[in-house]
């Protein structure tokens, strides 16, 4: 372990320099302000607009990865790209839940992107808190890797159970504690009022349904942060790279939602793949922890992790599409006749 620590200490310090943190947060805030400006006037998102923003938000991490490679070497660049692929795949699961919430609250199509943007901001704030907590745990000792590994194992089992039983998409919005508490504290209007969260009605301040759905999205963000941050710490122990992968993966979610809106329902095996990925990273974390105590225990290199993650995602995408094609075949067409 001393050899490993000595080898990684310098790159971690240089990648997470104070100046880079300041610049990165400033750019992140600027991009979020631009997104709020775009969604200031409610409108339905066209496929052309969504595709354009998606390409832009995919080009950003690629360019950042190239810069990391030139400035800090191959190892850090591969760690970032692997973490980004993990975060992007987990964020697609976020989109499933966002889709369910938008449908459950009957959110008008012209304000859906504003709800998604609020959800992304909430997710970024929560990820920041969890990243700081994770960094503090790692500074306290390598036992944090074991804790993260166990968290990912538990998440993998839960996700796989929901995928196998078909209960993962069932959510009773009215029973969410945050929603019930909000409705007890303030009255809620019967209809949406554009992109407004509150209005004055009958002489008192009232919430709109948009505020209620935003709170529901924030509540689900907490659950996803519990899975997401330990997963990326399984790829890299640099808090800055963990932050960067989360930020890049989340920034493009608003546009990606409208691009994949019809395709999301076809990825019927995605959760199976995410469970496998989380379990795999959990094994990687536990082996890393054990290697620090017993140097003879092997570790899983990051390039191999990237290959496994891409292979799993490609496999579940192909099996999902094949399953959907079989389901779409009419029974009389599938049954041969004499």
Order of alpha helices (4+ residues) and beta strands (2+ residues): alpha-alpha-alpha-alpha-alpha-alpha-alpha-beta-beta-alpha-alpha-alpha-alpha-alpha-alpha
